[in-house]
Amino acid sequence: MIREHLLLLIQRLKPIDRQVILSYLEGMDAALIGEITGMSPANVAMKIHRVKSILIRRLQKGGQHAG
């Protein structure tokens, strides 16, 4: 149940956020994701942290759009 809900929330992310978090969940590191997206590894790491925070908040609020 939570897995399906999480996947739904990921699909609602902005395209770049979705690409970064899905790549991260597939086991890619920030350097590799940066090569794919054109972002620096530091920016990728920051985006992963922010997207994880967004997803946690949305899961806790039942999927409503938050921050």
CHARMM internal coordinates of N, CA and C (Angstrom, degrees):
IC EDIT
DIST 1 N 1 CA 1.4683
DIST 1 CA 1 C 1.5259
ANGL 1 N 1 CA 1 C 110.68
DIST 1 C 2 N 1.3317
ANGL 1 CA 1 C 2 N 116.63
DIHE 1 N 1 CA 1 C 2 N -50.44
DIST 2 N 2 CA 1.4612
ANGL 1 C 2 N 2 CA 119.40
DIHE 1 CA 1 C 2 N 2 CA -179.68
DIST 2 CA 2 C 1.5254
ANGL 2 N 2 CA 2 C 110.04
DIHE 1 C 2 N 2 CA 2 C -65.24
DIST 2 C 3 N 1.3306
ANGL 2 CA 2 C 3 N 116.36
DIHE 2 N 2 CA 2 C 3 N -38.28
DIST 3 N 3 CA 1.4659
ANGL 2 C 3 N 3 CA 119.47
DIHE 2 CA 2 C 3 N 3 CA -179.72
DIST 3 CA 3 C 1.5295
ANGL 3 N 3 CA 3 C 111.13
DIHE 2 C 3 N 3 CA 3 C -60.27
DIST 3 C 4 N 1.3217
ANGL 3 CA 3 C 4 N 117.26
DIHE 3 N 3 CA 3 C 4 N -46.36
DIST 4 N 4 CA 1.4558
ANGL 3 C 4 N 4 CA 120.89
DIHE 3 CA 3 C 4 N 4 CA 179.90
DIST 4 CA 4 C 1.5253
ANGL 4 N 4 CA 4 C 110.49
DIHE 3 C 4 N 4 CA 4 C -63.85
DIST 4 C 5 N 1.3276
ANGL 4 CA 4 C 5 N 116.01
DIHE 4 N 4 CA 4 C 5 N -40.28
DIST 5 N 5 CA 1.4661
ANGL 4 C 5 N 5 CA 120.60
DIHE 4 CA 4 C 5 N 5 CA 179.30
DIST 5 CA 5 C 1.5280
ANGL 5 N 5 CA 5 C 110.23
DIHE 4 C 5 N 5 CA 5 C -64.52
DIST 5 C 6 N 1.3340
ANGL 5 CA 5 C 6 N 116.35
DIHE 5 N 5 CA 5 C 6 N -41.88
DIST 6 N 6 CA 1.4593
ANGL 5 C 6 N 6 CA 120.76
DIHE 5 CA 5 C 6 N 6 CA 178.58
DIST 6 CA 6 C 1.5202
ANGL 6 N 6 CA 6 C 111.08
DIHE 5 C 6 N 6 CA 6 C -63.28
DIST 6 C 7 N 1.3149
ANGL 6 CA 6 C 7 N 116.96
DIHE 6 N 6 CA 6 C 7 N -43.06
DIST 7 N 7 CA 1.4688
ANGL 6 C 7 N 7 CA 120.18
DIHE 6 CA 6 C 7 N 7 CA 178.18
DIST 7 CA 7 C 1.5209
ANGL 7 N 7 CA 7 C 111.55
DIHE 6 C 7 N 7 CA 7 C -62.30
DIST 7 C 8 N 1.3163
ANGL 7 CA 7 C 8 N 117.11
DIHE 7 N 7 CA 7 C 8 N -38.26
DIST 8 N 8 CA 1.4616
ANGL 7 C 8 N 8 CA 121.05
DIHE 7 CA 7 C 8 N 8 CA 176.81
DIST 8 CA 8 C 1.5245
ANGL 8 N 8 CA 8 C 110.59
DIHE 7 C 8 N 8 CA 8 C -63.45
DIST 8 C 9 N 1.3351
ANGL 8 CA 8 C 9 N 116.52
DIHE 8 N 8 CA 8 C 9 N -43.07
DIST 9 N 9 CA 1.4636
ANGL 8 C 9 N 9 CA 120.25
DIHE 8 CA 8 C 9 N 9 CA 178.82
DIST 9 CA 9 C 1.5251
ANGL 9 N 9 CA 9 C 111.39
DIHE 8 C 9 N 9 CA 9 C -64.75
DIST 9 C 10 N 1.3217
ANGL 9 CA 9 C 10 N 116.64
DIHE 9 N 9 CA 9 C 10 N -38.60
DIST 10 N 10 CA 1.4698
ANGL 9 C 10 N 10 CA 120.06
DIHE 9 CA 9 C 10 N 10 CA 177.58
DIST 10 CA 10 C 1.5177
ANGL 10 N 10 CA 10 C 110.35
DIHE 9 C 10 N 10 CA 10 C -62.73
DIST 10 C 11 N 1.3218
ANGL 10 CA 10 C 11 N 117.12
DIHE 10 N 10 CA 10 C 11 N -40.67
DIST 11 N 11 CA 1.4672
ANGL 10 C 11 N 11 CA 120.53
DIHE 10 CA 10 C 11 N 11 CA 179.77
DIST 11 CA 11 C 1.5312
ANGL 11 N 11 CA 11 C 112.17
DIHE 10 C 11 N 11 CA 11 C -63.29
DIST 11 C 12 N 1.3230
ANGL 11 CA 11 C 12 N 117.15
DIHE 11 N 11 CA 11 C 12 N -24.26
DIST 12 N 12 CA 1.4643
ANGL 11 C 12 N 12 CA 121.38
DIHE 11 CA 11 C 12 N 12 CA -179.57
DIST 12 CA 12 C 1.5247
ANGL 12 N 12 CA 12 C 113.27
DIHE 11 C 12 N 12 CA 12 C -85.55
DIST 12 C 13 N 1.3325
ANGL 12 CA 12 C 13 N 117.27
DIHE 12 N 12 CA 12 C 13 N -6.00
DIST 13 N 13 CA 1.4682
ANGL 12 C 13 N 13 CA 120.37
DIHE 12 CA 12 C 13 N 13 CA 179.12
DIST 13 CA 13 C 1.5227
ANGL 13 N 13 CA 13 C 111.20
DIHE 12 C 13 N 13 CA 13 C -70.33
DIST 13 C 14 N 1.3309
ANGL 13 CA 13 C 14 N 115.58
DIHE 13 N 13 CA 13 C 14 N 163.19
DIST 14 N 14 CA 1.4643
ANGL 13 C 14 N 14 CA 120.73
DIHE 13 CA 13 C 14 N 14 CA 172.02
DIST 14 CA 14 C 1.5265
ANGL 14 N 14 CA 14 C 107.25
DIHE 13 C 14 N 14 CA 14 C -60.59
DIST 14 C 15 N 1.3426
ANGL 14 CA 14 C 15 N 117.56
DIHE 14 N 14 CA 14 C 15 N 149.57
DIST 15 N 15 CA 1.4778
ANGL 14 C 15 N 15 CA 120.02
DIHE 14 CA 14 C 15 N 15 CA -176.17
DIST 15 CA 15 C 1.5267
ANGL 15 N 15 CA 15 C 114.23
DIHE 14 C 15 N 15 CA 15 C -52.32
DIST 15 C 16 N 1.3251
ANGL 15 CA 15 C 16 N 119.01
DIHE 15 N 15 CA 15 C 16 N -45.25
DIST 16 N 16 CA 1.4705
ANGL 15 C 16 N 16 CA 119.80
DIHE 15 CA 15 C 16 N 16 CA -178.37
DIST 16 CA 16 C 1.5190
ANGL 16 N 16 CA 16 C 110.89
DIHE 15 C 16 N 16 CA 16 C -67.41
DIST 16 C 17 N 1.3321
ANGL 16 CA 16 C 17 N 117.35
DIHE 16 N 16 CA 16 C 17 N -38.88
DIST 17 N 17 CA 1.4615
ANGL 16 C 17 N 17 CA 120.43
DIHE 16 CA 16 C 17 N 17 CA 177.30
DIST 17 CA 17 C 1.5257
ANGL 17 N 17 CA 17 C 110.27
DIHE 16 C 17 N 17 CA 17 C -63.64
DIST 17 C 18 N 1.3154
ANGL 17 CA 17 C 18 N 116.01
DIHE 17 N 17 CA 17 C 18 N -41.86
DIST 18 N 18 CA 1.4692
ANGL 17 C 18 N 18 CA 121.35
DIHE 17 CA 17 C 18 N 18 CA 179.06
DIST 18 CA 18 C 1.5322
ANGL 18 N 18 CA 18 C 110.25
DIHE 17 C 18 N 18 CA 18 C -62.99
DIST 18 C 19 N 1.3312
ANGL 18 CA 18 C 19 N 116.73
DIHE 18 N 18 CA 18 C 19 N -44.62
DIST 19 N 19 CA 1.4653
ANGL 18 C 19 N 19 CA 120.51
DIHE 18 CA 18 C 19 N 19 CA -179.92
DIST 19 CA 19 C 1.5248
ANGL 19 N 19 CA 19 C 111.36
DIHE 18 C 19 N 19 CA 19 C -62.23
DIST 19 C 20 N 1.3182
ANGL 19 CA 19 C 20 N 116.33
DIHE 19 N 19 CA 19 C 20 N -44.32
DIST 20 N 20 CA 1.4619
ANGL 19 C 20 N 20 CA 120.64
DIHE 19 CA 19 C 20 N 20 CA -179.01
DIST 20 CA 20 C 1.5241
ANGL 20 N 20 CA 20 C 110.72
DIHE 19 C 20 N 20 CA 20 C -64.63
DIST 20 C 21 N 1.3174
ANGL 20 CA 20 C 21 N 118.13
DIHE 20 N 20 CA 20 C 21 N -48.86
DIST 21 N 21 CA 1.4712
ANGL 20 C 21 N 21 CA 119.81
DIHE 20 CA 20 C 21 N 21 CA -175.32
DIST 21 CA 21 C 1.5293
ANGL 21 N 21 CA 21 C 111.31
DIHE 20 C 21 N 21 CA 21 C -69.50
DIST 21 C 22 N 1.3176
ANGL 21 CA 21 C 22 N 118.17
DIHE 21 N 21 CA 21 C 22 N -36.77
DIST 22 N 22 CA 1.4677
ANGL 21 C 22 N 22 CA 119.66
DIHE 21 CA 21 C 22 N 22 CA 177.53
DIST 22 CA 22 C 1.5221
ANGL 22 N 22 CA 22 C 110.69
DIHE 21 C 22 N 22 CA 22 C -67.10
DIST 22 C 23 N 1.3204
ANGL 22 CA 22 C 23 N 117.42
DIHE 22 N 22 CA 22 C 23 N -39.15
DIST 23 N 23 CA 1.4681
ANGL 22 C 23 N 23 CA 120.56
DIHE 22 CA 22 C 23 N 23 CA 176.39
DIST 23 CA 23 C 1.5230
ANGL 23 N 23 CA 23 C 110.57
DIHE 22 C 23 N 23 CA 23 C -63.05
DIST 23 C 24 N 1.3237
ANGL 23 CA 23 C 24 N 115.74
DIHE 23 N 23 CA 23 C 24 N -42.31
DIST 24 N 24 CA 1.4655
ANGL 23 C 24 N 24 CA 121.29
DIHE 23 CA 23 C 24 N 24 CA 177.87
DIST 24 CA 24 C 1.5267
ANGL 24 N 24 CA 24 C 110.35
DIHE 23 C 24 N 24 CA 24 C -61.57
DIST 24 C 25 N 1.3173
ANGL 24 CA 24 C 25 N 116.89
DIHE 24 N 24 CA 24 C 25 N -44.41
DIST 25 N 25 CA 1.4656
ANGL 24 C 25 N 25 CA 120.92
DIHE 24 CA 24 C 25 N 25 CA -179.76
DIST 25 CA 25 C 1.5265
ANGL 25 N 25 CA 25 C 112.02
DIHE 24 C 25 N 25 CA 25 C -66.73
DIST 25 C 26 N 1.3403
ANGL 25 CA 25 C 26 N 116.62
DIHE 25 N 25 CA 25 C 26 N -23.40
DIST 26 N 26 CA 1.4658
ANGL 25 C 26 N 26 CA 120.93
DIHE 25 CA 25 C 26 N 26 CA 176.45
DIST 26 CA 26 C 1.5234
ANGL 26 N 26 CA 26 C 111.70
DIHE 25 C 26 N 26 CA 26 C -81.63
DIST 26 C 27 N 1.3405
ANGL 26 CA 26 C 27 N 116.49
DIHE 26 N 26 CA 26 C 27 N -2.18
DIST 27 N 27 CA 1.4566
ANGL 26 C 27 N 27 CA 120.05
DIHE 26 CA 26 C 27 N 27 CA 175.66
DIST 27 CA 27 C 1.5188
ANGL 27 N 27 CA 27 C 115.25
DIHE 26 C 27 N 27 CA 27 C 99.29
DIST 27 C 28 N 1.3188
ANGL 27 CA 27 C 28 N 117.32
DIHE 27 N 27 CA 27 C 28 N 6.30
DIST 28 N 28 CA 1.4611
ANGL 27 C 28 N 28 CA 119.49
DIHE 27 CA 27 C 28 N 28 CA 178.75
DIST 28 CA 28 C 1.5247
ANGL 28 N 28 CA 28 C 109.98
DIHE 27 C 28 N 28 CA 28 C -76.16
DIST 28 C 29 N 1.3425
ANGL 28 CA 28 C 29 N 115.86
DIHE 28 N 28 CA 28 C 29 N 146.61
DIST 29 N 29 CA 1.4621
ANGL 28 C 29 N 29 CA 119.32
DIHE 28 CA 28 C 29 N 29 CA 177.10
DIST 29 CA 29 C 1.5295
ANGL 29 N 29 CA 29 C 109.79
DIHE 28 C 29 N 29 CA 29 C -90.38
DIST 29 C 30 N 1.3260
ANGL 29 CA 29 C 30 N 115.02
DIHE 29 N 29 CA 29 C 30 N 172.60
DIST 30 N 30 CA 1.4686
ANGL 29 C 30 N 30 CA 120.47
DIHE 29 CA 29 C 30 N 30 CA -175.34
DIST 30 CA 30 C 1.5232
ANGL 30 N 30 CA 30 C 112.06
DIHE 29 C 30 N 30 CA 30 C -61.56
DIST 30 C 31 N 1.3294
ANGL 30 CA 30 C 31 N 117.24
DIHE 30 N 30 CA 30 C 31 N -35.87
DIST 31 N 31 CA 1.4678
ANGL 30 C 31 N 31 CA 120.36
DIHE 30 CA 30 C 31 N 31 CA -179.75
DIST 31 CA 31 C 1.5315
ANGL 31 N 31 CA 31 C 110.80
DIHE 30 C 31 N 31 CA 31 C -64.06
DIST 31 C 32 N 1.3137
ANGL 31 CA 31 C 32 N 116.60
DIHE 31 N 31 CA 31 C 32 N -45.24
DIST 32 N 32 CA 1.4653
ANGL 31 C 32 N 32 CA 120.36
DIHE 31 CA 31 C 32 N 32 CA -179.63
DIST 32 CA 32 C 1.5324
ANGL 32 N 32 CA 32 C 111.14
DIHE 31 C 32 N 32 CA 32 C -68.01
DIST 32 C 33 N 1.3070
ANGL 32 CA 32 C 33 N 116.61
DIHE 32 N 32 CA 32 C 33 N -42.95
DIST 33 N 33 CA 1.4699
ANGL 32 C 33 N 33 CA 119.81
DIHE 32 CA 32 C 33 N 33 CA 177.56
DIST 33 CA 33 C 1.5258
ANGL 33 N 33 CA 33 C 109.41
DIHE 32 C 33 N 33 CA 33 C -61.40
DIST 33 C 34 N 1.3337
ANGL 33 CA 33 C 34 N 116.88
DIHE 33 N 33 CA 33 C 34 N -38.60
DIST 34 N 34 CA 1.4605
ANGL 33 C 34 N 34 CA 120.98
DIHE 33 CA 33 C 34 N 34 CA 177.21
DIST 34 CA 34 C 1.5167
ANGL 34 N 34 CA 34 C 112.22
DIHE 33 C 34 N 34 CA 34 C -61.58
DIST 34 C 35 N 1.3239
ANGL 34 CA 34 C 35 N 117.02
DIHE 34 N 34 CA 34 C 35 N -40.23
DIST 35 N 35 CA 1.4673
ANGL 34 C 35 N 35 CA 120.50
DIHE 34 CA 34 C 35 N 35 CA 177.57
DIST 35 CA 35 C 1.5219
ANGL 35 N 35 CA 35 C 110.73
DIHE 34 C 35 N 35 CA 35 C -62.26
DIST 35 C 36 N 1.3114
ANGL 35 CA 35 C 36 N 116.05
DIHE 35 N 35 CA 35 C 36 N -39.18
DIST 36 N 36 CA 1.4708
ANGL 35 C 36 N 36 CA 120.90
DIHE 35 CA 35 C 36 N 36 CA -177.93
DIST 36 CA 36 C 1.5258
ANGL 36 N 36 CA 36 C 111.22
DIHE 35 C 36 N 36 CA 36 C -71.88
DIST 36 C 37 N 1.3346
ANGL 36 CA 36 C 37 N 116.25
DIHE 36 N 36 CA 36 C 37 N -41.63
DIST 37 N 37 CA 1.4692
ANGL 36 C 37 N 37 CA 120.75
DIHE 36 CA 36 C 37 N 37 CA -173.29
DIST 37 CA 37 C 1.5226
ANGL 37 N 37 CA 37 C 114.05
DIHE 36 C 37 N 37 CA 37 C -93.30
DIST 37 C 38 N 1.3417
ANGL 37 CA 37 C 38 N 116.68
DIHE 37 N 37 CA 37 C 38 N -16.66
DIST 38 N 38 CA 1.4548
ANGL 37 C 38 N 38 CA 119.97
DIHE 37 CA 37 C 38 N 38 CA -176.22
DIST 38 CA 38 C 1.5216
ANGL 38 N 38 CA 38 C 113.30
DIHE 37 C 38 N 38 CA 38 C 84.75
DIST 38 C 39 N 1.3189
ANGL 38 CA 38 C 39 N 116.52
DIHE 38 N 38 CA 38 C 39 N 7.28
DIST 39 N 39 CA 1.4629
ANGL 38 C 39 N 39 CA 121.16
DIHE 38 CA 38 C 39 N 39 CA 178.90
DIST 39 CA 39 C 1.5252
ANGL 39 N 39 CA 39 C 108.93
DIHE 38 C 39 N 39 CA 39 C -94.83
DIST 39 C 40 N 1.3258
ANGL 39 CA 39 C 40 N 116.61
DIHE 39 N 39 CA 39 C 40 N 157.98
DIST 40 N 40 CA 1.4608
ANGL 39 C 40 N 40 CA 119.68
DIHE 39 CA 39 C 40 N 40 CA 175.91
DIST 40 CA 40 C 1.5253
ANGL 40 N 40 CA 40 C 108.74
DIHE 39 C 40 N 40 CA 40 C -72.87
DIST 40 C 41 N 1.3344
ANGL 40 CA 40 C 41 N 117.20
DIHE 40 N 40 CA 40 C 41 N 153.26
DIST 41 N 41 CA 1.4628
ANGL 40 C 41 N 41 CA 119.34
DIHE 40 CA 40 C 41 N 41 CA 177.37
DIST 41 CA 41 C 1.5287
ANGL 41 N 41 CA 41 C 112.39
DIHE 40 C 41 N 41 CA 41 C -56.20
DIST 41 C 42 N 1.3351
ANGL 41 CA 41 C 42 N 117.44
DIHE 41 N 41 CA 41 C 42 N -35.58
DIST 42 N 42 CA 1.4688
ANGL 41 C 42 N 42 CA 119.92
DIHE 41 CA 41 C 42 N 42 CA 178.69
DIST 42 CA 42 C 1.5254
ANGL 42 N 42 CA 42 C 111.04
DIHE 41 C 42 N 42 CA 42 C -64.71
DIST 42 C 43 N 1.3340
ANGL 42 CA 42 C 43 N 116.84
DIHE 42 N 42 CA 42 C 43 N -41.77
DIST 43 N 43 CA 1.4693
ANGL 42 C 43 N 43 CA 120.19
DIHE 42 CA 42 C 43 N 43 CA 177.98
DIST 43 CA 43 C 1.5242
ANGL 43 N 43 CA 43 C 111.06
DIHE 42 C 43 N 43 CA 43 C -66.19
DIST 43 C 44 N 1.3213
ANGL 43 CA 43 C 44 N 116.38
DIHE 43 N 43 CA 43 C 44 N -38.05
DIST 44 N 44 CA 1.4680
ANGL 43 C 44 N 44 CA 120.35
DIHE 43 CA 43 C 44 N 44 CA 177.49
DIST 44 CA 44 C 1.5258
ANGL 44 N 44 CA 44 C 109.68
DIHE 43 C 44 N 44 CA 44 C -62.00
DIST 44 C 45 N 1.3278
ANGL 44 CA 44 C 45 N 116.68
DIHE 44 N 44 CA 44 C 45 N -47.04
DIST 45 N 45 CA 1.4640
ANGL 44 C 45 N 45 CA 120.51
DIHE 44 CA 44 C 45 N 45 CA -179.51
DIST 45 CA 45 C 1.5219
ANGL 45 N 45 CA 45 C 110.96
DIHE 44 C 45 N 45 CA 45 C -60.38
DIST 45 C 46 N 1.3267
ANGL 45 CA 45 C 46 N 117.05
DIHE 45 N 45 CA 45 C 46 N -41.06
DIST 46 N 46 CA 1.4598
ANGL 45 C 46 N 46 CA 120.74
DIHE 45 CA 45 C 46 N 46 CA 178.82
DIST 46 CA 46 C 1.5254
ANGL 46 N 46 CA 46 C 110.46
DIHE 45 C 46 N 46 CA 46 C -65.49
DIST 46 C 47 N 1.3335
ANGL 46 CA 46 C 47 N 116.47
DIHE 46 N 46 CA 46 C 47 N -42.39
DIST 47 N 47 CA 1.4625
ANGL 46 C 47 N 47 CA 120.39
DIHE 46 CA 46 C 47 N 47 CA -179.75
DIST 47 CA 47 C 1.5279
ANGL 47 N 47 CA 47 C 110.59
DIHE 46 C 47 N 47 CA 47 C -64.70
DIST 47 C 48 N 1.3267
ANGL 47 CA 47 C 48 N 117.78
DIHE 47 N 47 CA 47 C 48 N -40.30
DIST 48 N 48 CA 1.4656
ANGL 47 C 48 N 48 CA 120.75
DIHE 47 CA 47 C 48 N 48 CA 177.60
DIST 48 CA 48 C 1.5180
ANGL 48 N 48 CA 48 C 109.93
DIHE 47 C 48 N 48 CA 48 C -59.54
DIST 48 C 49 N 1.3201
ANGL 48 CA 48 C 49 N 116.30
DIHE 48 N 48 CA 48 C 49 N -46.44
DIST 49 N 49 CA 1.4626
ANGL 48 C 49 N 49 CA 120.72
DIHE 48 CA 48 C 49 N 49 CA 179.33
DIST 49 CA 49 C 1.5329
ANGL 49 N 49 CA 49 C 111.01
DIHE 48 C 49 N 49 CA 49 C -59.60
DIST 49 C 50 N 1.3246
ANGL 49 CA 49 C 50 N 116.61
DIHE 49 N 49 CA 49 C 50 N -46.27
DIST 50 N 50 CA 1.4715
ANGL 49 C 50 N 50 CA 120.56
DIHE 49 CA 49 C 50 N 50 CA -178.45
DIST 50 CA 50 C 1.5202
ANGL 50 N 50 CA 50 C 111.88
DIHE 49 C 50 N 50 CA 50 C -66.44
DIST 50 C 51 N 1.3191
ANGL 50 CA 50 C 51 N 116.95
DIHE 50 N 50 CA 50 C 51 N -42.96
DIST 51 N 51 CA 1.4689
ANGL 50 C 51 N 51 CA 120.13
DIHE 50 CA 50 C 51 N 51 CA -179.06
DIST 51 CA 51 C 1.5272
ANGL 51 N 51 CA 51 C 110.36
DIHE 50 C 51 N 51 CA 51 C -65.98
DIST 51 C 52 N 1.3297
ANGL 51 CA 51 C 52 N 117.38
DIHE 51 N 51 CA 51 C 52 N -40.05
DIST 52 N 52 CA 1.4618
ANGL 51 C 52 N 52 CA 119.79
DIHE 51 CA 51 C 52 N 52 CA 176.41
DIST 52 CA 52 C 1.5243
ANGL 52 N 52 CA 52 C 110.45
DIHE 51 C 52 N 52 CA 52 C -60.31
DIST 52 C 53 N 1.3204
ANGL 52 CA 52 C 53 N 117.04
DIHE 52 N 52 CA 52 C 53 N -41.68
DIST 53 N 53 CA 1.4680
ANGL 52 C 53 N 53 CA 120.69
DIHE 52 CA 52 C 53 N 53 CA 178.12
DIST 53 CA 53 C 1.5219
ANGL 53 N 53 CA 53 C 111.32
DIHE 52 C 53 N 53 CA 53 C -62.84
DIST 53 C 54 N 1.3207
ANGL 53 CA 53 C 54 N 116.43
DIHE 53 N 53 CA 53 C 54 N -43.36
DIST 54 N 54 CA 1.4714
ANGL 53 C 54 N 54 CA 121.43
DIHE 53 CA 53 C 54 N 54 CA 178.42
DIST 54 CA 54 C 1.5321
ANGL 54 N 54 CA 54 C 109.75
DIHE 53 C 54 N 54 CA 54 C -60.60
DIST 54 C 55 N 1.3259
ANGL 54 CA 54 C 55 N 116.48
DIHE 54 N 54 CA 54 C 55 N -47.15
DIST 55 N 55 CA 1.4606
ANGL 54 C 55 N 55 CA 119.92
DIHE 54 CA 54 C 55 N 55 CA -177.80
DIST 55 CA 55 C 1.5287
ANGL 55 N 55 CA 55 C 111.21
DIHE 54 C 55 N 55 CA 55 C -64.24
DIST 55 C 56 N 1.3125
ANGL 55 CA 55 C 56 N 117.28
DIHE 55 N 55 CA 55 C 56 N -39.95
DIST 56 N 56 CA 1.4696
ANGL 55 C 56 N 56 CA 120.13
DIHE 55 CA 55 C 56 N 56 CA 177.85
DIST 56 CA 56 C 1.5228
ANGL 56 N 56 CA 56 C 110.65
DIHE 55 C 56 N 56 CA 56 C -61.87
DIST 56 C 57 N 1.3334
ANGL 56 CA 56 C 57 N 116.14
DIHE 56 N 56 CA 56 C 57 N -46.32
DIST 57 N 57 CA 1.4795
ANGL 56 C 57 N 57 CA 119.35
DIHE 56 CA 56 C 57 N 57 CA 179.32
DIST 57 CA 57 C 1.5207
ANGL 57 N 57 CA 57 C 110.60
DIHE 56 C 57 N 57 CA 57 C -61.05
DIST 57 C 58 N 1.3152
ANGL 57 CA 57 C 58 N 117.11
DIHE 57 N 57 CA 57 C 58 N -43.12
DIST 58 N 58 CA 1.4639
ANGL 57 C 58 N 58 CA 119.95
DIHE 57 CA 57 C 58 N 58 CA -178.20
DIST 58 CA 58 C 1.5245
ANGL 58 N 58 CA 58 C 111.13
DIHE 57 C 58 N 58 CA 58 C -67.85
DIST 58 C 59 N 1.3217
ANGL 58 CA 58 C 59 N 118.08
DIHE 58 N 58 CA 58 C 59 N -37.02
DIST 59 N 59 CA 1.4606
ANGL 58 C 59 N 59 CA 120.22
DIHE 58 CA 58 C 59 N 59 CA 176.30
DIST 59 CA 59 C 1.5270
ANGL 59 N 59 CA 59 C 110.47
DIHE 58 C 59 N 59 CA 59 C -63.56
DIST 59 C 60 N 1.3211
ANGL 59 CA 59 C 60 N 115.53
DIHE 59 N 59 CA 59 C 60 N -41.71
DIST 60 N 60 CA 1.4631
ANGL 59 C 60 N 60 CA 119.74
DIHE 59 CA 59 C 60 N 60 CA -179.44
DIST 60 CA 60 C 1.5309
ANGL 60 N 60 CA 60 C 111.96
DIHE 59 C 60 N 60 CA 60 C -67.77
DIST 60 C 61 N 1.3237
ANGL 60 CA 60 C 61 N 117.34
DIHE 60 N 60 CA 60 C 61 N -28.59
DIST 61 N 61 CA 1.4690
ANGL 60 C 61 N 61 CA 120.95
DIHE 60 CA 60 C 61 N 61 CA -179.90
DIST 61 CA 61 C 1.5188
ANGL 61 N 61 CA 61 C 112.05
DIHE 60 C 61 N 61 CA 61 C -94.88
DIST 61 C 62 N 1.2976
ANGL 61 CA 61 C 62 N 116.98
DIHE 61 N 61 CA 61 C 62 N 8.04
DIST 62 N 62 CA 1.4615
ANGL 61 C 62 N 62 CA 120.47
DIHE 61 CA 61 C 62 N 62 CA 177.87
DIST 62 CA 62 C 1.5031
ANGL 62 N 62 CA 62 C 114.34
DIHE 61 C 62 N 62 CA 62 C 79.88
DIST 62 C 63 N 1.3331
ANGL 62 CA 62 C 63 N 117.54
DIHE 62 N 62 CA 62 C 63 N 22.84
DIST 63 N 63 CA 1.4433
ANGL 62 C 63 N 63 CA 121.16
DIHE 62 CA 62 C 63 N 63 CA 175.08
DIST 63 CA 63 C 1.5025
ANGL 63 N 63 CA 63 C 115.85
DIHE 62 C 63 N 63 CA 63 C 94.83
DIST 63 C 64 N 1.3121
ANGL 63 CA 63 C 64 N 117.57
DIHE 63 N 63 CA 63 C 64 N 2.54
DIST 64 N 64 CA 1.4625
ANGL 63 C 64 N 64 CA 119.72
DIHE 63 CA 63 C 64 N 64 CA 177.57
DIST 64 CA 64 C 1.5143
ANGL 64 N 64 CA 64 C 108.47
DIHE 63 C 64 N 64 CA 64 C -67.51
DIST 64 C 65 N 1.3392
ANGL 64 CA 64 C 65 N 116.15
DIHE 64 N 64 CA 64 C 65 N 152.20
DIST 65 N 65 CA 1.4598
ANGL 64 C 65 N 65 CA 120.21
DIHE 64 CA 64 C 65 N 65 CA 178.44
DIST 65 CA 65 C 1.5057
ANGL 65 N 65 CA 65 C 109.17
DIHE 64 C 65 N 65 CA 65 C -70.01
DIST 65 C 66 N 1.3185
ANGL 65 CA 65 C 66 N 115.28
DIHE 65 N 65 CA 65 C 66 N 123.42
DIST 66 N 66 CA 1.4652
ANGL 65 C 66 N 66 CA 120.98
DIHE 65 CA 65 C 66 N 66 CA 178.08
DIST 66 CA 66 C 1.5044
ANGL 66 N 66 CA 66 C 108.49
DIHE 65 C 66 N 66 CA 66 C -136.33
DIST 66 C 67 N 1.3339
ANGL 66 CA 66 C 67 N 114.82
DIHE 66 N 66 CA 66 C 67 N 142.99
DIST 67 N 67 CA 1.4416
ANGL 66 C 67 N 67 CA 124.27
DIHE 66 CA 66 C 67 N 67 CA 174.63
DIST 67 CA 67 C 1.4444
ANGL 67 N 67 CA 67 C 114.66
DIHE 66 C 67 N 67 CA 67 C 23.70
END
COOR INIT
IC SEED 1 N 1 CA 1 C
IC BUILD
